[in-house]
Amino acid sequence: MSENEPPRTFKIDLPPTAVAGLFADFASVWHTPNVFVMDFVALTQPPQPTVDPESGAESILVPGQVVSRIRIPPEQVFELAKALAQQLEAWERETGKKAPEKPLFGEII
């Protein structure tokens, strides 16, 4: 921002339908050269054992549905990462809780 430019003030509206928010059990994050994408996923059923019919490999199927997909420009990722780190530190101080030692649903790619 130049010295002659006035400060920006944001006026952000939250539609009444979005006030309650959406619950997500986890997020999957991926990117392209031009955008970062965060898919927020809610489980639709309990995890269940399954066997691949072709290979016979056993695994745990975790059925879920994307409840929200957020797309942001790469430049905004740095600000988002800082804001998340600040909020996580505050939450840890307030609650005395720490991050789990291993991911709740295993590694999600």
Phi and psi in radians as a Rosetta constraint file:
Dihedral C 1 N 2 CA 2 C 2 CIRCULARHARMONIC -1.369 0.35
Dihedral N 2 CA 2 C 2 N 3 CIRCULARHARMONIC 2.882 0.35
Dihedral C 2 N 3 CA 3 C 3 CIRCULARHARMONIC -1.138 0.35
Dihedral N 3 CA 3 C 3 N 4 CIRCULARHARMONIC -0.503 0.35
Dihedral C 3 N 4 CA 4 C 4 CIRCULARHARMONIC -1.490 0.35
Dihedral N 4 CA 4 C 4 N 5 CIRCULARHARMONIC -0.201 0.35
Dihedral C 4 N 5 CA 5 C 5 CIRCULARHARMONIC -1.456 0.35
Dihedral N 5 CA 5 C 5 N 6 CIRCULARHARMONIC 2.265 0.35
Dihedral C 5 N 6 CA 6 C 6 CIRCULARHARMONIC -1.213 0.35
Dihedral N 6 CA 6 C 6 N 7 CIRCULARHARMONIC 2.715 0.35
Dihedral C 6 N 7 CA 7 C 7 CIRCULARHARMONIC -1.124 0.35
Dihedral N 7 CA 7 C 7 N 8 CIRCULARHARMONIC 2.634 0.35
Dihedral C 7 N 8 CA 8 C 8 CIRCULARHARMONIC -1.566 0.35
Dihedral N 8 CA 8 C 8 N 9 CIRCULARHARMONIC 2.444 0.35
Dihedral C 8 N 9 CA 9 C 9 CIRCULARHARMONIC -2.126 0.35
Dihedral N 9 CA 9 C 9 N 10 CIRCULARHARMONIC 2.198 0.35
Dihedral C 9 N 10 CA 10 C 10 CIRCULARHARMONIC -1.650 0.35
Dihedral N 10 CA 10 C 10 N 11 CIRCULARHARMONIC 2.412 0.35
Dihedral C 10 N 11 CA 11 C 11 CIRCULARHARMONIC -2.075 0.35
Dihedral N 11 CA 11 C 11 N 12 CIRCULARHARMONIC 1.866 0.35
Dihedral C 11 N 12 CA 12 C 12 CIRCULARHARMONIC -1.960 0.35
Dihedral N 12 CA 12 C 12 N 13 CIRCULARHARMONIC 2.171 0.35
Dihedral C 12 N 13 CA 13 C 13 CIRCULARHARMONIC -1.670 0.35
Dihedral N 13 CA 13 C 13 N 14 CIRCULARHARMONIC 2.466 0.35
Dihedral C 13 N 14 CA 14 C 14 CIRCULARHARMONIC -2.004 0.35
Dihedral N 14 CA 14 C 14 N 15 CIRCULARHARMONIC 1.955 0.35
Dihedral C 14 N 15 CA 15 C 15 CIRCULARHARMONIC -1.049 0.35
Dihedral N 15 CA 15 C 15 N 16 CIRCULARHARMONIC 2.528 0.35
Dihedral C 15 N 16 CA 16 C 16 CIRCULARHARMONIC -0.936 0.35
Dihedral N 16 CA 16 C 16 N 17 CIRCULARHARMONIC -0.557 0.35
Dihedral C 16 N 17 CA 17 C 17 CIRCULARHARMONIC -1.238 0.35
Dihedral N 17 CA 17 C 17 N 18 CIRCULARHARMONIC -0.256 0.35
Dihedral C 17 N 18 CA 18 C 18 CIRCULARHARMONIC -1.799 0.35
Dihedral N 18 CA 18 C 18 N 19 CIRCULARHARMONIC -0.070 0.35
Dihedral C 18 N 19 CA 19 C 19 CIRCULARHARMONIC -1.030 0.35
Dihedral N 19 CA 19 C 19 N 20 CIRCULARHARMONIC -0.736 0.35
Dihedral C 19 N 20 CA 20 C 20 CIRCULARHARMONIC -1.255 0.35
Dihedral N 20 CA 20 C 20 N 21 CIRCULARHARMONIC -0.365 0.35
Dihedral C 20 N 21 CA 21 C 21 CIRCULARHARMONIC 1.297 0.35
Dihedral N 21 CA 21 C 21 N 22 CIRCULARHARMONIC -3.122 0.35
Dihedral C 21 N 22 CA 22 C 22 CIRCULARHARMONIC -2.162 0.35
Dihedral N 22 CA 22 C 22 N 23 CIRCULARHARMONIC 2.524 0.35
Dihedral C 22 N 23 CA 23 C 23 CIRCULARHARMONIC -1.596 0.35
Dihedral N 23 CA 23 C 23 N 24 CIRCULARHARMONIC 2.388 0.35
Dihedral C 23 N 24 CA 24 C 24 CIRCULARHARMONIC -2.314 0.35
Dihedral N 24 CA 24 C 24 N 25 CIRCULARHARMONIC 2.424 0.35
Dihedral C 24 N 25 CA 25 C 25 CIRCULARHARMONIC -1.406 0.35
Dihedral N 25 CA 25 C 25 N 26 CIRCULARHARMONIC -0.512 0.35
Dihedral C 25 N 26 CA 26 C 26 CIRCULARHARMONIC -2.841 0.35
Dihedral N 26 CA 26 C 26 N 27 CIRCULARHARMONIC 2.996 0.35
Dihedral C 26 N 27 CA 27 C 27 CIRCULARHARMONIC -2.226 0.35
Dihedral N 27 CA 27 C 27 N 28 CIRCULARHARMONIC 2.542 0.35
Dihedral C 27 N 28 CA 28 C 28 CIRCULARHARMONIC -1.989 0.35
Dihedral N 28 CA 28 C 28 N 29 CIRCULARHARMONIC 2.256 0.35
Dihedral C 28 N 29 CA 29 C 29 CIRCULARHARMONIC -2.064 0.35
Dihedral N 29 CA 29 C 29 N 30 CIRCULARHARMONIC 2.327 0.35
Dihedral C 29 N 30 CA 30 C 30 CIRCULARHARMONIC -2.558 0.35
Dihedral N 30 CA 30 C 30 N 31 CIRCULARHARMONIC 2.993 0.35
Dihedral C 30 N 31 CA 31 C 31 CIRCULARHARMONIC -2.557 0.35
Dihedral N 31 CA 31 C 31 N 32 CIRCULARHARMONIC 2.816 0.35
Dihedral C 31 N 32 CA 32 C 32 CIRCULARHARMONIC -2.095 0.35
Dihedral N 32 CA 32 C 32 N 33 CIRCULARHARMONIC 3.129 0.35
Dihedral C 32 N 33 CA 33 C 33 CIRCULARHARMONIC -1.062 0.35
Dihedral N 33 CA 33 C 33 N 34 CIRCULARHARMONIC -0.377 0.35
Dihedral C 33 N 34 CA 34 C 34 CIRCULARHARMONIC -2.004 0.35
Dihedral N 34 CA 34 C 34 N 35 CIRCULARHARMONIC -0.140 0.35
Dihedral C 34 N 35 CA 35 C 35 CIRCULARHARMONIC -2.710 0.35
Dihedral N 35 CA 35 C 35 N 36 CIRCULARHARMONIC 2.568 0.35
Dihedral C 35 N 36 CA 36 C 36 CIRCULARHARMONIC -1.803 0.35
Dihedral N 36 CA 36 C 36 N 37 CIRCULARHARMONIC 2.433 0.35
Dihedral C 36 N 37 CA 37 C 37 CIRCULARHARMONIC -2.148 0.35
Dihedral N 37 CA 37 C 37 N 38 CIRCULARHARMONIC 2.300 0.35
Dihedral C 37 N 38 CA 38 C 38 CIRCULARHARMONIC -2.060 0.35
Dihedral N 38 CA 38 C 38 N 39 CIRCULARHARMONIC 2.013 0.35
Dihedral C 38 N 39 CA 39 C 39 CIRCULARHARMONIC -1.722 0.35
Dihedral N 39 CA 39 C 39 N 40 CIRCULARHARMONIC 2.050 0.35
Dihedral C 39 N 40 CA 40 C 40 CIRCULARHARMONIC -1.639 0.35
Dihedral N 40 CA 40 C 40 N 41 CIRCULARHARMONIC 2.201 0.35
Dihedral C 40 N 41 CA 41 C 41 CIRCULARHARMONIC -2.080 0.35
Dihedral N 41 CA 41 C 41 N 42 CIRCULARHARMONIC 2.329 0.35
Dihedral C 41 N 42 CA 42 C 42 CIRCULARHARMONIC -1.890 0.35
Dihedral N 42 CA 42 C 42 N 43 CIRCULARHARMONIC 2.374 0.35
Dihedral C 42 N 43 CA 43 C 43 CIRCULARHARMONIC -1.176 0.35
Dihedral N 43 CA 43 C 43 N 44 CIRCULARHARMONIC 2.456 0.35
Dihedral C 43 N 44 CA 44 C 44 CIRCULARHARMONIC -1.836 0.35
Dihedral N 44 CA 44 C 44 N 45 CIRCULARHARMONIC -0.337 0.35
Dihedral C 44 N 45 CA 45 C 45 CIRCULARHARMONIC -2.657 0.35
Dihedral N 45 CA 45 C 45 N 46 CIRCULARHARMONIC 2.850 0.35
Dihedral C 45 N 46 CA 46 C 46 CIRCULARHARMONIC -1.119 0.35
Dihedral N 46 CA 46 C 46 N 47 CIRCULARHARMONIC 2.617 0.35
Dihedral C 46 N 47 CA 47 C 47 CIRCULARHARMONIC -0.988 0.35
Dihedral N 47 CA 47 C 47 N 48 CIRCULARHARMONIC 2.524 0.35
Dihedral C 47 N 48 CA 48 C 48 CIRCULARHARMONIC -2.460 0.35
Dihedral N 48 CA 48 C 48 N 49 CIRCULARHARMONIC 2.465 0.35
Dihedral C 48 N 49 CA 49 C 49 CIRCULARHARMONIC -1.114 0.35
Dihedral N 49 CA 49 C 49 N 50 CIRCULARHARMONIC 2.530 0.35
Dihedral C 49 N 50 CA 50 C 50 CIRCULARHARMONIC -2.552 0.35
Dihedral N 50 CA 50 C 50 N 51 CIRCULARHARMONIC 2.771 0.35
Dihedral C 50 N 51 CA 51 C 51 CIRCULARHARMONIC -2.228 0.35
Dihedral N 51 CA 51 C 51 N 52 CIRCULARHARMONIC 2.253 0.35
Dihedral C 51 N 52 CA 52 C 52 CIRCULARHARMONIC -1.198 0.35
Dihedral N 52 CA 52 C 52 N 53 CIRCULARHARMONIC 2.135 0.35
Dihedral C 52 N 53 CA 53 C 53 CIRCULARHARMONIC -1.122 0.35
Dihedral N 53 CA 53 C 53 N 54 CIRCULARHARMONIC -0.484 0.35
Dihedral C 53 N 54 CA 54 C 54 CIRCULARHARMONIC -1.460 0.35
Dihedral N 54 CA 54 C 54 N 55 CIRCULARHARMONIC -0.802 0.35
Dihedral C 54 N 55 CA 55 C 55 CIRCULARHARMONIC -1.695 0.35
Dihedral N 55 CA 55 C 55 N 56 CIRCULARHARMONIC -0.347 0.35
Dihedral C 55 N 56 CA 56 C 56 CIRCULARHARMONIC 1.368 0.35
Dihedral N 56 CA 56 C 56 N 57 CIRCULARHARMONIC 0.078 0.35
Dihedral C 56 N 57 CA 57 C 57 CIRCULARHARMONIC -1.210 0.35
Dihedral N 57 CA 57 C 57 N 58 CIRCULARHARMONIC 2.352 0.35
Dihedral C 57 N 58 CA 58 C 58 CIRCULARHARMONIC -1.589 0.35
Dihedral N 58 CA 58 C 58 N 59 CIRCULARHARMONIC 2.538 0.35
Dihedral C 58 N 59 CA 59 C 59 CIRCULARHARMONIC -2.730 0.35
Dihedral N 59 CA 59 C 59 N 60 CIRCULARHARMONIC 3.049 0.35
Dihedral C 59 N 60 CA 60 C 60 CIRCULARHARMONIC -1.899 0.35
Dihedral N 60 CA 60 C 60 N 61 CIRCULARHARMONIC 2.093 0.35
Dihedral C 60 N 61 CA 61 C 61 CIRCULARHARMONIC -1.499 0.35
Dihedral N 61 CA 61 C 61 N 62 CIRCULARHARMONIC 2.210 0.35
Dihedral C 61 N 62 CA 62 C 62 CIRCULARHARMONIC -1.997 0.35
Dihedral N 62 CA 62 C 62 N 63 CIRCULARHARMONIC 1.640 0.35
Dihedral C 62 N 63 CA 63 C 63 CIRCULARHARMONIC -1.269 0.35
Dihedral N 63 CA 63 C 63 N 64 CIRCULARHARMONIC 2.294 0.35
Dihedral C 63 N 64 CA 64 C 64 CIRCULARHARMONIC -2.609 0.35
Dihedral N 64 CA 64 C 64 N 65 CIRCULARHARMONIC 2.973 0.35
Dihedral C 64 N 65 CA 65 C 65 CIRCULARHARMONIC -2.401 0.35
Dihedral N 65 CA 65 C 65 N 66 CIRCULARHARMONIC 2.378 0.35
Dihedral C 65 N 66 CA 66 C 66 CIRCULARHARMONIC -1.197 0.35
Dihedral N 66 CA 66 C 66 N 67 CIRCULARHARMONIC 2.109 0.35
Dihedral C 66 N 67 CA 67 C 67 CIRCULARHARMONIC -1.701 0.35
Dihedral N 67 CA 67 C 67 N 68 CIRCULARHARMONIC -0.310 0.35
Dihedral C 67 N 68 CA 68 C 68 CIRCULARHARMONIC -2.795 0.35
Dihedral N 68 CA 68 C 68 N 69 CIRCULARHARMONIC 2.388 0.35
Dihedral C 68 N 69 CA 69 C 69 CIRCULARHARMONIC -2.062 0.35
Dihedral N 69 CA 69 C 69 N 70 CIRCULARHARMONIC 2.138 0.35
Dihedral C 69 N 70 CA 70 C 70 CIRCULARHARMONIC -1.975 0.35
Dihedral N 70 CA 70 C 70 N 71 CIRCULARHARMONIC 2.251 0.35
Dihedral C 70 N 71 CA 71 C 71 CIRCULARHARMONIC -2.021 0.35
Dihedral N 71 CA 71 C 71 N 72 CIRCULARHARMONIC 2.198 0.35
Dihedral C 71 N 72 CA 72 C 72 CIRCULARHARMONIC -2.307 0.35
Dihedral N 72 CA 72 C 72 N 73 CIRCULARHARMONIC 2.644 0.35
Dihedral C 72 N 73 CA 73 C 73 CIRCULARHARMONIC -1.214 0.35
Dihedral N 73 CA 73 C 73 N 74 CIRCULARHARMONIC 2.632 0.35
Dihedral C 73 N 74 CA 74 C 74 CIRCULARHARMONIC -0.940 0.35
Dihedral N 74 CA 74 C 74 N 75 CIRCULARHARMONIC -0.626 0.35
Dihedral C 74 N 75 CA 75 C 75 CIRCULARHARMONIC -1.057 0.35
Dihedral N 75 CA 75 C 75 N 76 CIRCULARHARMONIC -0.509 0.35
Dihedral C 75 N 76 CA 76 C 76 CIRCULARHARMONIC -1.420 0.35
Dihedral N 76 CA 76 C 76 N 77 CIRCULARHARMONIC -0.292 0.35
Dihedral C 76 N 77 CA 77 C 77 CIRCULARHARMONIC -1.064 0.35
Dihedral N 77 CA 77 C 77 N 78 CIRCULARHARMONIC -0.671 0.35
Dihedral C 77 N 78 CA 78 C 78 CIRCULARHARMONIC -1.084 0.35
Dihedral N 78 CA 78 C 78 N 79 CIRCULARHARMONIC -0.775 0.35
Dihedral C 78 N 79 CA 79 C 79 CIRCULARHARMONIC -1.155 0.35
Dihedral N 79 CA 79 C 79 N 80 CIRCULARHARMONIC -0.697 0.35
Dihedral C 79 N 80 CA 80 C 80 CIRCULARHARMONIC -1.110 0.35
Dihedral N 80 CA 80 C 80 N 81 CIRCULARHARMONIC -0.766 0.35
Dihedral C 80 N 81 CA 81 C 81 CIRCULARHARMONIC -1.076 0.35
Dihedral N 81 CA 81 C 81 N 82 CIRCULARHARMONIC -0.737 0.35
Dihedral C 81 N 82 CA 82 C 82 CIRCULARHARMONIC -1.115 0.35
Dihedral N 82 CA 82 C 82 N 83 CIRCULARHARMONIC -0.780 0.35
Dihedral C 82 N 83 CA 83 C 83 CIRCULARHARMONIC -1.115 0.35
Dihedral N 83 CA 83 C 83 N 84 CIRCULARHARMONIC -0.732 0.35
Dihedral C 83 N 84 CA 84 C 84 CIRCULARHARMONIC -1.110 0.35
Dihedral N 84 CA 84 C 84 N 85 CIRCULARHARMONIC -0.739 0.35
Dihedral C 84 N 85 CA 85 C 85 CIRCULARHARMONIC -1.093 0.35
Dihedral N 85 CA 85 C 85 N 86 CIRCULARHARMONIC -0.753 0.35
Dihedral C 85 N 86 CA 86 C 86 CIRCULARHARMONIC -1.102 0.35
Dihedral N 86 CA 86 C 86 N 87 CIRCULARHARMONIC -0.785 0.35
Dihedral C 86 N 87 CA 87 C 87 CIRCULARHARMONIC -1.183 0.35
Dihedral N 87 CA 87 C 87 N 88 CIRCULARHARMONIC -0.644 0.35
Dihedral C 87 N 88 CA 88 C 88 CIRCULARHARMONIC -1.138 0.35
Dihedral N 88 CA 88 C 88 N 89 CIRCULARHARMONIC -0.760 0.35
Dihedral C 88 N 89 CA 89 C 89 CIRCULARHARMONIC -1.057 0.35
Dihedral N 89 CA 89 C 89 N 90 CIRCULARHARMONIC -0.772 0.35
Dihedral C 89 N 90 CA 90 C 90 CIRCULARHARMONIC -1.102 0.35
Dihedral N 90 CA 90 C 90 N 91 CIRCULARHARMONIC -0.745 0.35
Dihedral C 90 N 91 CA 91 C 91 CIRCULARHARMONIC -1.095 0.35
Dihedral N 91 CA 91 C 91 N 92 CIRCULARHARMONIC -0.754 0.35
Dihedral C 91 N 92 CA 92 C 92 CIRCULARHARMONIC -1.091 0.35
Dihedral N 92 CA 92 C 92 N 93 CIRCULARHARMONIC -0.728 0.35
Dihedral C 92 N 93 CA 93 C 93 CIRCULARHARMONIC -1.116 0.35
Dihedral N 93 CA 93 C 93 N 94 CIRCULARHARMONIC -0.766 0.35
Dihedral C 93 N 94 CA 94 C 94 CIRCULARHARMONIC -1.235 0.35
Dihedral N 94 CA 94 C 94 N 95 CIRCULARHARMONIC -0.656 0.35
Dihedral C 94 N 95 CA 95 C 95 CIRCULARHARMONIC -1.765 0.35
Dihedral N 95 CA 95 C 95 N 96 CIRCULARHARMONIC -0.330 0.35
Dihedral C 95 N 96 CA 96 C 96 CIRCULARHARMONIC 1.324 0.35
Dihedral N 96 CA 96 C 96 N 97 CIRCULARHARMONIC 0.086 0.35
Dihedral C 96 N 97 CA 97 C 97 CIRCULARHARMONIC -1.586 0.35
Dihedral N 97 CA 97 C 97 N 98 CIRCULARHARMONIC 2.730 0.35
Dihedral C 97 N 98 CA 98 C 98 CIRCULARHARMONIC -2.181 0.35
Dihedral N 98 CA 98 C 98 N 99 CIRCULARHARMONIC 2.910 0.35
Dihedral C 98 N 99 CA 99 C 99 CIRCULARHARMONIC -1.083 0.35
Dihedral N 99 CA 99 C 99 N 100 CIRCULARHARMONIC 2.546 0.35
Dihedral C 99 N 100 CA 100 C 100 CIRCULARHARMONIC -1.092 0.35
Dihedral N 100 CA 100 C 100 N 101 CIRCULARHARMONIC 2.649 0.35
Dihedral C 100 N 101 CA 101 C 101 CIRCULARHARMONIC -1.175 0.35
Dihedral N 101 CA 101 C 101 N 102 CIRCULARHARMONIC -0.581 0.35
Dihedral C 101 N 102 CA 102 C 102 CIRCULARHARMONIC -2.293 0.35
Dihedral N 102 CA 102 C 102 N 103 CIRCULARHARMONIC 2.649 0.35
Dihedral C 102 N 103 CA 103 C 103 CIRCULARHARMONIC -1.010 0.35
Dihedral N 103 CA 103 C 103 N 104 CIRCULARHARMONIC 2.519 0.35
Dihedral C 103 N 104 CA 104 C 104 CIRCULARHARMONIC -1.012 0.35
Dihedral N 104 CA 104 C 104 N 105 CIRCULARHARMONIC -0.707 0.35
Dihedral C 104 N 105 CA 105 C 105 CIRCULARHARMONIC -1.994 0.35
Dihedral N 105 CA 105 C 105 N 106 CIRCULARHARMONIC 0.345 0.35
Dihedral C 105 N 106 CA 106 C 106 CIRCULARHARMONIC 1.407 0.35
Dihedral N 106 CA 106 C 106 N 107 CIRCULARHARMONIC -3.119 0.35
Dihedral C 106 N 107 CA 107 C 107 CIRCULARHARMONIC -1.270 0.35
Dihedral N 107 CA 107 C 107 N 108 CIRCULARHARMONIC 2.283 0.35
Dihedral C 107 N 108 CA 108 C 108 CIRCULARHARMONIC -1.976 0.35
Dihedral N 108 CA 108 C 108 N 109 CIRCULARHARMONIC 2.226 0.35
